[in-house]
Every structure is written in C-alpha cells, then in structure tokens.
Amino acid sequence: MTAALLLCAYALLITRLAPLALRRADRAPRLAVTAWYAAVVTVGSSLIAAAALLVATPEHSWERLCALVRLCVEALQGAHDWIGVLLAALALAGAAIVSFRIGVAAVGTLGASMRGRLRQARLAATAGRRLPGTGATVVDHDVATAYLVPGRHATIVVTSAAVEALTGRELAAVIAHEQGHHSGRHHLLVDGMRVLTRAFPRSRFLAVAHAQVALLVEICADESAARRHSRIDLARALVTMAEAQALPTVLAASGGDALTRIKRLLSPPVPLGRGTRAGLTAALAAMASAPVAVAGLALAWPLLMDCPAPFV
C-alpha cells in the first residue's frame, strides 16, 4: 500500500513540476521533446505500477513472486477476501477503460490523419507541379504557406502564393524547414501526443505536453534549416506566412507559435554544454525508471526480509 501511494504521489508531482521545469526548454529542443515524452511515460507507468501493487498487496501473496495475472485471478476467486476481489475488479476495470479510450483515440486520430494526408498527397499529385531544383511541389492557392505531407513518399508542398511572396533564399529556408520535419519524423511525435490528448481530454498536463511538443518540433525544424540557411531569411518567411493557418493533418512551416519562433531565430539562445546535456539525460533516465525501481523493490522487499543474516 505504501509503495502504491508513493507512486501516485510521484505521478502527481511530475504533472505539476514538468510544465514548470520545461517551460523554457527551447535551448535544447530535441532533449525537451524527449523530456516531455519521458514525463508522460513516467506518469503512466507510475499509475499502472500503483494499480498493480494494490492488487498484489496481501502479504501471503509474497511467498513467491507470482505473476500479476495469477494474483488477479486468485483475488477474483476470493483468495484475499472481499478486499482482494474489489481491488482486482477495480484494477481490471480501470485497465479496460484506459485501454479502450486509448484504442478509440488512436483509431480516430490516426485514421483522420491518414485520410487527411492521403487527400493532400492526391491533391499534390494531381494538381501540383514540381518546383525545379527544390524537390518541392507547388499547388495553386492564394494563401502563402508550405507544409509536409508525411508518409512513405513524403511530399513538401508549397503554395503558389508562397512562391510569389518569398524570395529565393527565403523559399529555400522554408523547404529546408520541411525537410527537417521529414528527417526527424516529427509527425509521429505530434500524433502520439494528439492520441493521448484525445483519449484524456480533461488532462491539463497532456494538453500542455501536446502544445509544447508541437512547438518544439517546429523549433527543431527551424534549427535544422538554420544549419544550411540564414536565420533572418527563415524569420522573414515566417512573417510573410504568419497569416496561414496550419492544417491539422500536416506539418506547416507556419505552425506552432510563430512569434516565439521568430524571436528565437533572431536571438538564438546559448546552447547547452555537453556536460549539462549528459546530466539532464541521466536525470530523465532516472525519472523514467523510478516507477519500475519502486515497484520492483516493493515486490522484492518481503523476500529480502526473509533472507538469512550474513553473519551468525
């Protein structure tokens, strides 16, 4: 019981501290994306481990390290009296509800994304024309924007209004931004958070995580483009395309918080040193592994207490 309560408190602590600690994490956007996913995984694994430990609380179950499934079956059969039956039933019902919600959200979100991307790919294939020397496809539209249609045959789409409004260097920087999205597989990162947000729409923590990951992948793509092109050119292009609305099923160059991205491009933060990155990576690994360590210790503690003394 104590370990389960500790894990629940730990999950609550992460949901409160993560948004504060990662509020200004754009100095290392890739690491920040990893941190947000680590925080989400940590909260989920903490709650799952807490539920598992509640089911397996009775002391006489620890004569051997029984499998969780066996403990649930024994509890449902009345081996641990009515408390065990109730805990097992609640745990199984909770697991079923969570799995169902995530499954429905995954099917709905990913299905909608796939259909939208398929429509965009067909539009680019039928109504688009290749932009010489860029690998991008131009479609006629009166709004200046550019976006990536991810997939097996990813396509970078630029509207005719963007081609007319942007200079050659600005357009090249925008295309490089979209190439950064493709090489980083950023659509998978955004879709993952979108699924969780749809599954648990009342979770403020997941809503913040989704918004932050969406912004951070745009910053990652900006950094990728800035390695080959001028930051000023990309910033100017963002200003020009600021009126464009990001399509929900694609990664648009004008997506995310455009003002934040423009400020960052014009005044880039000092990057983190290798030592700091290594320390933060170790801290993330410790944070994510803490629930497993606590659950493992709770499982092994009764057996450790029965070990013979090393000295007689």
N, C-alpha and C positions, 0 to 999 in steps of 0.2 A: 504493500500500500504506500509506504514512504517513497519508494522509487517512482511509482506512478505519479504521485503528487509532485515530486521534483521535476519529472519530465513535463508535466502540464505547466508548471511554473516556468520552466525553461522555454517552452514554446511561446508562452505569453510574453516573456522577456524579449525574445527575438523579434516578435511582431512589433514591440514598442521601440526597441533600440535600432533595428535595421534601418527604418526610414530616416532616423536622425543621423546615424553614422554614415549612411550612403547619400546624404542629401547633396554633398559637394564632392562626389567621387569621380568627376569628369577628368581628373588628372591622369587616370588610368582607366579609360572606358571599358576595355576588354576585361580587366580584372573586376571592374564594378558589375558587369553583366554576370560574371561568374559568382560574385558575392551575392547578388540578388537570387540567383538560382540556388546557391548553397543555403541561403536563409530560408527559402521556400521549402526545400527538401528537408532541412533541419526541423522546421515546424511540423511538417507532415510526418516525418519519421518519429519525432518525439510523441505525437499524439497516438500513432499506431503502436509504438512500444508501450506507452502508458496503458492503452486498452488491453494489450496482450498480457501485461503484468497483472492487471486487475483480474483477468480471467484465471490466472495461474497463482493467485495469492495464497491459498491454503497451504500450510506448512508441510502436511503429509504428502503433498504432491511432489516435494523436492527430494524424495528418497532416491530418485533418479531424474536425470534431465529428460523428462518426457517431451515429446513433440507437442506443439501448441494445439494441433488438431486433436490429439488424443485427450488433452486436458479439457478442451471444449466438449468433446463427446462425453467424457466422464461427468463433467459438470451438468450437462443437459440430462444425463441419466440419473441425476440426484446424488452423485458420489460426494458432493460437497454441500449437501443440504440445499435449502431454497435459495440461500445467498449465491451459491455457485451457479445454480440454474439461472437466476436472474442476471448475474454478471455475464455469463456466457451468452444468454439470449440477447442482452443489450449490445455486447461486442459484435455478435454476428449480424444483428440488425443494423448497427452503425456501419459496419464494413460493407454490407449490401447496399445501403443507401448511398454511401460515399462512392462506391464503385459504379453504381447506376448513374449518379449525377455526372461523374467524370466521363463515363462512357457516352451518355447522351450529349454532353457538351462537346466531346471530341468529334462525334459523328456530325453534329450540327455545324460546328465551327469549321472543321477541316473540309467538310463537304461543301459548305458555302465558299470557302477559299478556293477550293479546286474548281468549282463551277465558274467563279469569277475570273480566275486565272485562265481557264480554258476559253472563256469569251474574249478576254483581252488578247490571248495568243491568236485566236482565229481572226480577230479584227486586224492585228498586226500583219498576219499572213495574207489576208485578202485585200485590205485597203491600205496597207503600208508599202513603203518603198525604202530601199536601202540608202543610208546616208554614206556616200563614198568616203573611204578612209577611216571610218569610225567603228564599223560593226554594229551600229545602231539602226533602228527602223523608224522612219518618220511617218506619222499619221496626221491627217488634216484635222486641226482643232483650233478654236480661237482663244484657248487658254494656254499660256506658256507653262509647260511642265514637262517633266521627264520621269520615268519610272521603270522599275524592273519587273518583268513578268517571270517569276522563278519557275523552275521545272527542269525536266530532262534536257530540253532545248531552250534554255533561258534566253529571253529577248529583252533588250534595252529599247524602250520606246521613247521617242522624243516627238513632241507635237510640232506642227508647222509654225505655230506662233512662237515657240521657244527658239526654233532655228532662226526666225526673223528677228527676234528681240535680243538674242545673245550674240556676243562677239565670238569669233572662232576659238579664242582661248577660254572664254567662259563656258562655251559648249563642251569643249574638251574636258574641262574640270568636272562638269556635271556628269558626263559619261563615265569618267573615272570614278566618281562617287557611286554610280550604279554598279560599276564593275566591282567595287569594294563590297557592296551588298551581296553580290553573287558569290565572290570568293569566300566571304565569311559565312555563307548560308544563314543570313540574318533572318530570313522569313521563318525558319524553323524556330528560332529563339522567340520571335514575336508571337508565332502561332501557339507555342507552348504556354506562354503566359495568358494568351487570349482564351485558351481552353479552360484553364483554371479559374479565370475571372468569370467566365460564363457559368461554370459549374457552381461557383460560390459567389454570386453577385453581391451579397451583403458584406463580404470581407473587404474592409478598407485596406488591409495590409496587401492583399492580392491586387487590388485596384492600383495602389501606389506602385507596386512592383511591376505591373504591366506597363504603366505610363513611363516609368523610369527606364525599363528595358527598351521600349520603343524609342525613347530619346537617345539612349546610349548607343544603340546600333546605328543611328544616324550620325552620331559623333564619330563612331568607329569608321564609318564610310567616309566621312569628311577627312579624317586623318589619313586614310588610305589614298584619297585623291590628292591631299596636300603634299604627299611624298613625291608626286610627279608634276604637280601644277601649283600655280600661285594661290596662296590663301585668299588674296584680295580678289582674284578672278572668281573663285568659288563663292565668296561672300557677295560679290556683286550679282552673280547669277541667282543666288538665293533671294536677294532683294527683288529682283525682277520677277521671280516666280512665286513670290510670297502670297499672291492672291489666289494661287491654285490650291485646291483642296486635295489632300492625299486620298486616293482611292482606297477603300478598306481592304481590298484583296491584293494590293501591290505595294511595293516599297517605292514611294515617290521621293524625288530629290528635295521637294519642298515639305516633306513630312517632319514630324516632331515639332519641337519648339524652335521655330525659325530664328527668333530674336536671340535666344540663348546660343544657338549655333553660330550666328553671325558674330556676336560678341566674342565667342571663343576663337573663331577663325582670325579675327583681327587682333585679339590679345590672348594668344595661346598660353595656358598655364605651364608652369615648370613641371616637367615630367618627373615621376617618382624614380628614385635611385634603385639600383638592383637590390641592395640590401633591404630597402623598405618593401619592395615588391615581394622578396623572398619571405620576409616576416609576415606580411599580410596574407600571402598564400598559405603559410603554415597555420596562421590563425584561422583561416577559412576551413582548412582541413580539420583542425581541432574542433571547430564549431559543428561541422557536419558529422563528425564521428562521435561526438559526445553522447547523443542518444543511444547509439549502439553500445558504447562503453558502459553507460549506466545500466542498460537492460542486461548486458552480459554479466556485470558484477552482481546484479540482483539475482540472476539465475544461479550463479556460481557460489554466492555467499554462504548458503546453508551447507553446501558440501565442504567449503573451505573451513567452516567452523567445526566440522566433524573430522578434519584431518588430524592424525596423531601428532603430538608435540615433537619438535625436532630433537629435544633433549629430554632425557628421563632423569 
